[in-house]
Amino acid sequence: MKNLRTCVICRNKTHKDFLYRFVIINKEPVYDLFNRINSYGYYLCKLNKKCNMSLDKWLLKKKRVKSFSI
């Protein structure tokens, strides 16, 4: 199947329409709502609240940004 992506938190694979895409630019996470930013993208479940609440912890663990919350 095409367009399958993996959530960085729960590691579930699903169609990219059910995921948010974000990129890291200058150590700041930026949501790419229209999939137009040319950079490595990460995906996050839209409907799973646990994934949204765990994003800050994931970013700190990966040392990609200092702090981030939705």
Backbone bond lengths (Angstrom), bond angles and torsions (degrees), N, CA, C in turn:
res aa  C-N    CA-C-N  psi(-1)  N-CA   C-N-CA  omega(-1)  CA-C   N-CA-C  phi
1 M - - - 1.459 - - 1.525 109.63 -
2 K 1.298 115.21 140.76 1.460 120.53 179.23 1.527 110.36 -87.49
3 N 1.298 114.61 161.52 1.465 123.81 174.31 1.523 113.88 65.76
4 L 1.314 118.73 25.34 1.460 121.23 174.20 1.524 108.50 -85.46
5 R 1.321 115.57 134.42 1.458 122.25 177.95 1.527 108.36 -130.76
6 T 1.317 116.91 163.81 1.459 122.38 -178.00 1.520 109.90 -115.50
7 C 1.319 116.22 130.58 1.458 122.19 175.07 1.530 108.75 -68.10
8 V 1.330 117.69 134.15 1.464 120.98 -177.91 1.521 112.35 -70.59
9 I 1.323 118.27 -19.24 1.459 121.66 -177.76 1.530 111.63 -92.22
10 C 1.329 117.11 -61.16 1.470 120.54 -173.69 1.529 112.99 -91.65
11 R 1.338 116.94 -10.43 1.461 123.69 178.05 1.532 113.72 65.31
12 N 1.332 118.00 16.46 1.462 121.72 175.73 1.518 109.43 -77.48
13 K 1.317 115.88 138.68 1.460 120.72 177.76 1.520 108.37 -96.85
14 T 1.317 115.75 131.34 1.450 121.49 179.98 1.523 109.29 -153.09
15 H 1.315 116.02 172.16 1.457 120.88 179.48 1.527 109.21 -65.52
16 K 1.314 116.84 143.77 1.464 120.36 -174.20 1.526 113.55 -64.30
17 D 1.331 118.63 -17.11 1.465 120.99 176.83 1.526 112.49 -67.65
18 F 1.333 117.29 -19.79 1.458 121.92 -178.70 1.527 112.19 -99.00
19 L 1.325 116.73 11.76 1.460 121.92 -178.05 1.521 110.39 -128.40
20 Y 1.329 115.60 149.56 1.463 121.21 169.54 1.522 107.17 -87.45
21 R 1.314 116.71 143.61 1.462 121.42 174.23 1.522 107.72 -109.58
22 F 1.318 115.90 135.17 1.458 119.78 173.40 1.513 108.89 -138.12
23 V 1.317 115.19 155.85 1.464 122.73 179.01 1.522 107.95 -126.91
24 I 1.306 115.99 161.52 1.459 121.81 177.41 1.531 107.26 -107.06
25 I 1.326 115.92 117.13 1.460 121.86 178.70 1.519 107.97 -125.66
26 N 1.329 116.69 121.69 1.471 122.47 -177.62 1.525 111.60 51.72
27 K 1.316 115.96 45.24 1.464 124.37 179.82 1.524 113.10 60.45
28 E 1.320 116.53 23.93 1.465 122.06 176.53 1.521 108.51 -122.83
29 P 1.339 118.41 128.43 1.460 120.40 175.90 1.532 110.06 -73.91
30 V 1.317 116.50 134.87 1.464 122.69 -178.97 1.521 107.54 -130.50
31 Y 1.340 116.72 124.63 1.455 120.12 176.77 1.515 109.06 -73.24
32 D 1.310 115.00 133.05 1.466 122.30 -179.67 1.530 107.48 -107.31
33 L 1.317 116.39 83.05 1.461 121.75 -173.19 1.518 113.47 -67.88
34 F 1.325 117.67 -25.72 1.459 120.54 -177.14 1.531 112.72 -112.29
35 N 1.334 117.38 10.76 1.469 123.24 178.28 1.524 112.19 53.24
36 R 1.305 116.24 46.37 1.466 120.59 -177.34 1.527 113.87 -116.39
37 I 1.312 118.05 -10.72 1.458 120.16 -178.14 1.527 108.83 -78.50
38 N 1.317 116.55 125.21 1.463 121.53 179.45 1.513 109.39 -83.53
39 S 1.304 115.17 91.28 1.454 122.20 178.44 1.518 107.24 -166.44
40 Y 1.335 116.18 165.16 1.458 119.28 178.38 1.522 108.51 -64.68
41 G 1.308 117.30 125.93 1.454 121.62 -176.79 1.518 112.55 -103.18
42 Y 1.309 115.29 148.14 1.452 123.49 174.48 1.522 107.34 -117.24
43 Y 1.317 116.27 152.80 1.460 119.89 -176.16 1.515 110.72 -122.60
44 L 1.345 114.00 148.30 1.450 122.47 -176.10 1.523 108.94 -140.57
45 C 1.334 117.38 136.29 1.469 121.68 -179.35 1.527 110.95 -59.08
46 K 1.320 116.14 135.50 1.461 120.94 177.13 1.516 111.83 -77.48
47 L 1.321 117.53 -37.97 1.458 121.14 -170.42 1.524 114.46 -96.74
48 N 1.313 118.11 -14.43 1.459 120.90 -177.26 1.533 110.10 -91.84
49 K 1.315 116.17 109.64 1.472 120.47 -178.09 1.520 112.09 -65.59
50 K 1.332 117.63 -31.21 1.465 120.38 178.65 1.527 110.85 -61.21
51 C 1.317 115.63 -40.00 1.465 119.51 179.07 1.527 110.46 -64.54
52 N 1.304 117.23 -44.68 1.467 120.98 179.87 1.519 111.71 -63.01
53 M 1.326 116.47 -38.66 1.465 119.82 -178.86 1.530 111.85 -74.37
54 S 1.312 117.67 -23.74 1.463 121.71 -177.62 1.523 113.87 -92.51
55 L 1.313 117.62 -3.10 1.463 120.20 -176.41 1.527 112.22 -62.29
56 D 1.322 117.92 -43.02 1.464 120.96 -179.04 1.530 110.31 -58.75
57 K 1.317 116.39 -43.53 1.465 121.18 179.78 1.530 110.56 -63.81
58 W 1.335 116.94 -40.58 1.462 121.04 178.90 1.526 110.80 -63.98
59 L 1.328 116.40 -43.28 1.463 119.99 179.93 1.519 111.58 -63.92
60 L 1.315 117.09 -40.55 1.467 120.07 178.37 1.528 111.09 -66.86
61 K 1.326 116.15 -39.36 1.461 120.85 179.49 1.523 111.17 -64.24
62 K 1.308 116.48 -40.10 1.451 121.22 179.50 1.524 112.48 -79.93
63 K 1.343 116.24 -6.58 1.467 122.68 179.43 1.521 111.78 56.41
64 R 1.318 115.46 35.67 1.464 119.99 -179.85 1.527 110.75 -88.15
65 V 1.325 117.03 -32.00 1.461 121.32 179.50 1.510 108.80 -142.05
66 K 1.320 116.53 165.02 1.460 120.43 178.47 1.514 111.64 -75.46
67 S 1.323 117.61 -49.19 1.450 121.41 -179.53 1.513 108.66 -159.94
68 F 1.308 115.56 147.28 1.464 120.48 -179.25 1.520 108.24 -159.52
69 S 1.312 116.55 134.97 1.460 120.49 173.81 1.519 108.52 -143.36
70 I 1.317 114.78 151.56 1.462 121.17 -177.02 1.516 110.70 -86.38
